[in-house]
């Protein structure tokens, strides 16, 4: 089943985000290579493609896991969480309709 994983950034964490980015992307790349990633990306903190020093308000991942518990376990192991980028993470089931 598909799951939405939404991480919410804390305040002034851009430097922490940048430091943990390579590890974070490696995990997403592995999901993609396994055919389990629908989409992933950050949410700019301002209305701009490149928010610069304003940074990001969080990230969204939609990926396939065997269960809600497996999705939560994967989210709990995210380098952004370990580095203190995310102040909280929500995981919930997702039902794809379009496209």
Protein Blocks (a to p, Z undefined) as FASTA:
>chain_A
ZZdddddddehilmmmmmmmmmmmmmmmmmmmnopafbgcdddfbdcfblojnopabdcd
ddddfbfklmmmmmmmpmklmnomambdcddddddfbZZ
